[in-house]
Amino acid sequence: MVIAFQSKLFYREEINIKGVKNLMEETISLQDIFKTIKKRFFLIVCTTIAAIVISGIISFIFLTPIYQSSTQILVNQEKVDITTLNAQDIQTNLQLINTYNVIIKSPAILSKVIDDLGLDTTPTALNSKITVNNEQNSQVVNITVQDPDPKNAVDIANKTASVFQTEIKKLMKVDNVSILTPAFLPDNPTPVKPDPWLNMAIAAVVGLMIGIGLAFLIEYFDTTIKTEQDVEDFINLPILGLISPISDKDIKNTMAEVTIRRKR
């Protein structure tokens, strides 16, 4: 029993020693990481700044600003007073909205918009600029247009709504569309994209990651021996002694002292 008890103690001590060794290895690993970051800090900073500058130049100079304009239309089952609608009418209208969303972006509507505005484009290209969606559980449909020209975005949004309001009478034999909020051109239109500051913030994070990655990559491929610890790791033997570096100034001072002593 005594032998078994001693073996258990030895086993526990061995486990504790292994745990301490693992902890030391993890600590050394973290120290190496911070040492590498500190050693290549200038590279990391330069990479981050370069990424921010490049992103800013591209965002402010090369990317075309895109402006957005929206109009809202109301879809009813038939042209009646809004105050007289009941729940069944509203449900029927909601079921028709998905059909209307497809019709708004169809060539039958967009070709008419192109002809009326005299646009130099195609229905397919114009379709990519228009987004149609409806408010949740409502009969209000939003027509959103994005274009490099803010005035052109406003004109396309309003013309699409008016053409749809007219053509839906011929296509589905109904008169159930009302324009709630027409699009308008503000005094100082602001582009919705690109967002230079957001792009620069993303570039800063990407540049930081690239800089840290380069720092560890350079450190990994750097096999030169610079310190006594590198020598010990390379030959896997303990260091018995060190020769301290001697500067030229110390050599001159030593030579001067030797000369003075010889003269004496």
C-alpha positions as CSV (number, residue, x, y, z in Angstrom):
1,M,0.0,0.0,0.0
2,V,2.9,2.3,0.8
3,I,4.4,1.6,-2.6
4,A,1.1,2.2,-4.3
5,F,0.7,5.5,-2.4
6,Q,4.2,6.6,-3.3
7,S,3.7,5.7,-7.0
8,K,0.5,7.8,-7.0
9,L,2.4,10.8,-5.5
10,F,5.1,10.3,-8.1
11,Y,2.5,10.2,-10.9
12,R,0.9,13.4,-9.6
13,E,4.2,15.2,-9.4
14,E,5.0,14.1,-12.9
15,I,1.7,15.5,-14.2
16,N,2.3,18.8,-12.4
17,I,5.8,19.0,-13.9
18,K,4.4,18.4,-17.3
19,G,1.8,21.0,-16.7
20,V,4.4,23.6,-15.6
21,K,6.5,22.8,-18.7
22,N,3.5,23.2,-21.0
23,L,2.7,26.5,-19.3
24,M,6.3,27.7,-19.7
25,E,6.2,26.7,-23.4
26,E,3.0,28.7,-23.9
27,T,4.4,31.7,-22.1
28,I,7.6,31.6,-24.2
29,S,5.4,31.3,-27.3
30,L,3.5,34.4,-26.4
31,Q,6.7,36.2,-25.6
32,D,8.0,35.2,-29.0
33,I,4.9,36.6,-30.6
34,F,5.1,39.9,-28.9
35,K,8.8,40.0,-29.5
36,T,8.2,39.5,-33.3
37,I,5.5,42.2,-33.4
38,K,7.8,44.6,-31.5
39,K,10.7,43.8,-33.8
40,R,8.7,44.3,-37.0
41,F,6.5,47.1,-35.6
42,F,7.8,49.6,-38.3
43,L,6.8,47.1,-41.1
44,I,3.4,46.6,-39.6
45,V,2.7,50.3,-39.3
46,C,4.0,51.0,-42.8
47,T,1.8,48.3,-44.3
48,T,-1.3,49.5,-42.4
49,I,-0.7,53.2,-43.5
50,A,-0.1,52.1,-47.1
51,A,-3.3,50.1,-47.2
52,I,-5.3,53.1,-45.8
53,V,-3.7,55.5,-48.3
54,I,-4.3,53.2,-51.3
55,S,-7.9,52.7,-50.2
56,G,-8.5,56.5,-49.8
57,I,-7.0,57.3,-53.2
58,I,-9.1,54.6,-54.9
59,S,-12.3,55.7,-53.1
60,F,-12.0,59.4,-53.5
61,I,-10.5,59.5,-57.0
62,F,-11.1,56.4,-59.1
63,L,-14.5,55.1,-57.8
64,T,-17.6,56.8,-59.4
65,P,-20.0,58.1,-56.8
66,I,-23.5,56.6,-57.0
67,Y,-26.6,58.6,-56.0
68,Q,-29.9,57.1,-54.9
69,S,-33.5,58.3,-55.2
70,S,-36.8,56.7,-54.2
71,T,-40.5,57.0,-54.8
72,Q,-43.4,55.3,-53.2
73,I,-46.6,54.0,-54.7
74,L,-49.8,52.6,-53.1
75,V,-51.4,49.5,-54.5
76,N,-55.2,49.0,-54.1
77,Q,-57.5,46.2,-55.4
78,E,-59.5,48.8,-57.2
79,K,-59.6,52.6,-57.2
80,V,-61.6,53.2,-54.1
81,D,-61.4,55.5,-51.1
82,I,-58.6,54.3,-48.8
83,T,-60.8,54.7,-45.7
84,T,-63.3,52.1,-47.0
85,L,-60.8,49.3,-47.4
86,N,-61.4,46.1,-45.3
87,A,-59.1,43.3,-44.2
88,Q,-60.0,41.1,-47.2
89,D,-59.2,43.8,-49.7
90,I,-55.9,44.5,-48.1
91,Q,-55.0,40.8,-48.2
92,T,-55.8,40.6,-51.8
93,N,-53.7,43.6,-52.5
94,L,-50.7,42.1,-50.7
95,Q,-51.0,39.0,-52.9
96,L,-50.9,41.2,-56.0
97,I,-47.8,43.2,-54.9
98,N,-45.4,40.5,-55.9
99,T,-46.8,40.5,-59.4
100,Y,-46.6,44.3,-59.6
101,N,-42.9,44.2,-58.5
102,V,-42.1,42.0,-61.5
103,I,-44.1,44.2,-63.8
104,I,-42.4,47.4,-62.7
105,K,-39.0,46.0,-63.8
106,S,-40.3,44.3,-67.0
107,P,-39.2,45.5,-70.5
108,A,-42.8,46.7,-71.1
109,I,-42.4,49.4,-68.4
110,L,-38.6,50.1,-68.7
111,S,-38.7,50.5,-72.5
112,K,-41.4,53.1,-72.1
113,V,-39.3,54.9,-69.5
114,I,-36.2,54.9,-71.8
115,D,-38.2,56.3,-74.7
116,D,-39.9,59.1,-72.6
117,L,-36.6,60.2,-71.0
118,G,-34.5,59.7,-74.1
119,L,-32.0,57.5,-72.2
120,D,-29.0,55.9,-74.0
121,T,-29.4,52.5,-72.4
122,T,-31.2,49.2,-72.6
123,P,-34.0,47.7,-70.4
124,T,-31.5,45.2,-69.0
125,A,-29.0,47.9,-68.0
126,L,-31.8,50.0,-66.5
127,N,-33.2,47.0,-64.6
128,S,-29.8,46.7,-62.8
129,K,-30.2,50.3,-61.5
130,I,-33.8,49.8,-60.1
131,T,-34.8,48.0,-56.9
132,V,-38.4,47.3,-56.1
133,N,-39.6,46.2,-52.6
134,N,-42.6,46.7,-50.4
135,E,-42.9,47.6,-46.8
136,Q,-43.6,44.7,-44.5
137,N,-47.3,43.7,-44.4
138,S,-48.2,46.9,-46.3
139,Q,-49.5,48.0,-49.7
140,V,-46.7,50.6,-50.1
141,V,-44.2,49.7,-52.8
142,N,-40.7,51.5,-52.9
143,I,-39.0,52.1,-56.2
144,T,-35.3,52.9,-55.6
145,V,-33.0,54.0,-58.4
146,Q,-29.2,54.3,-58.2
147,D,-27.3,56.3,-60.8
148,P,-24.1,58.3,-61.1
149,D,-26.2,61.4,-62.0
150,P,-28.5,62.4,-59.1
151,K,-30.9,64.2,-61.4
152,N,-31.1,61.2,-63.6
153,A,-31.9,59.0,-60.6
154,V,-34.8,61.2,-59.7
155,D,-36.2,61.3,-63.2
156,I,-36.0,57.6,-63.6
157,A,-37.7,56.9,-60.3
158,N,-40.6,59.3,-61.0
159,K,-41.0,58.2,-64.6
160,T,-41.0,54.5,-63.7
161,A,-43.8,55.1,-61.2
162,S,-45.9,57.2,-63.6
163,V,-45.4,54.8,-66.5
164,F,-46.3,51.9,-64.3
165,Q,-49.4,53.7,-63.1
166,T,-50.5,54.3,-66.7
167,E,-49.5,50.9,-68.2
168,I,-51.0,48.7,-65.5
169,K,-54.5,49.8,-66.6
170,K,-53.8,48.2,-70.0
171,L,-51.9,45.2,-68.7
172,M,-54.3,44.1,-66.0
173,K,-57.4,46.2,-66.7
174,V,-57.2,47.8,-63.2
175,D,-56.9,51.2,-61.9
176,N,-55.3,50.7,-58.5
177,V,-52.0,52.5,-58.3
178,S,-51.5,55.9,-56.5
179,I,-48.2,57.7,-56.2
180,L,-47.7,58.6,-52.6
181,T,-44.2,60.2,-52.5
182,P,-42.5,61.3,-55.7
183,A,-38.7,61.5,-55.8
184,F,-37.1,64.9,-55.5
185,L,-33.6,66.3,-56.0
186,P,-32.1,67.7,-52.8
187,D,-30.0,70.9,-52.9
188,N,-26.8,69.0,-51.9
189,P,-27.2,65.4,-53.0
190,T,-24.9,62.9,-51.1
191,P,-23.7,59.7,-52.8
192,V,-24.7,56.5,-51.1
193,K,-21.6,54.7,-52.3
194,P,-18.7,54.4,-52.2
195,D,-18.2,55.2,-48.5
196,P,-14.5,56.3,-48.4
197,W,-14.2,56.3,-44.6
198,L,-15.7,52.8,-44.3
199,N,-13.4,51.5,-47.1
200,M,-10.4,53.1,-45.3
201,A,-11.3,51.5,-42.0
202,I,-11.6,48.1,-43.7
203,A,-8.3,48.7,-45.4
204,A,-6.7,49.5,-42.1
205,V,-7.8,46.1,-40.6
206,V,-6.6,44.3,-43.8
207,G,-3.3,46.2,-43.8
208,L,-2.7,45.4,-40.2
209,M,-3.4,41.7,-40.8
210,I,-1.1,41.7,-43.8
211,G,1.6,43.5,-41.9
212,I,1.5,41.0,-39.0
213,G,1.5,38.1,-41.4
214,L,4.5,39.5,-43.2
215,A,6.3,40.1,-39.9
216,F,5.9,36.4,-38.9
217,L,6.8,35.2,-42.4
218,I,10.0,37.2,-42.5
219,E,10.8,36.0,-39.0
220,Y,10.2,32.4,-39.9
221,F,12.5,32.5,-43.0
222,D,15.2,34.5,-41.2
223,T,17.7,31.8,-40.1
224,T,20.6,34.1,-39.4
225,I,22.3,33.9,-36.0
226,K,22.3,37.2,-34.1
227,T,22.2,36.4,-30.4
228,E,23.7,33.9,-28.0
229,Q,20.2,32.4,-27.7
230,D,20.2,31.7,-31.4
231,V,23.5,29.9,-31.0
232,E,22.2,27.7,-28.2
233,D,19.1,26.9,-30.1
234,F,21.1,26.0,-33.2
235,I,23.7,23.7,-31.7
236,N,21.4,22.5,-28.9
237,L,24.2,22.9,-26.3
238,P,24.5,25.2,-23.3
239,I,26.7,28.4,-23.7
240,L,29.7,28.4,-21.4
241,G,30.8,32.0,-21.9
242,L,30.3,35.2,-23.9
243,I,32.7,37.7,-25.4
244,S,31.3,41.1,-25.0
245,P,31.5,43.5,-27.9
246,I,34.3,46.1,-27.7
247,S,33.7,49.4,-29.4
248,D,36.5,51.4,-31.2
249,K,36.4,54.0,-28.5
250,D,37.1,51.4,-25.8
251,I,40.0,50.1,-27.8
252,K,41.5,53.5,-28.3
253,N,41.2,54.3,-24.6
254,T,42.8,50.9,-23.7
255,M,45.7,51.5,-26.1
256,A,46.2,55.0,-24.6
257,E,46.4,53.6,-21.1
258,V,48.9,50.9,-22.2
259,T,51.1,53.6,-23.8
260,I,51.0,55.8,-20.7
261,R,52.0,52.8,-18.5
262,R,54.9,51.9,-20.8
263,K,56.2,55.4,-20.7
264,R,56.1,55.4,-16.9
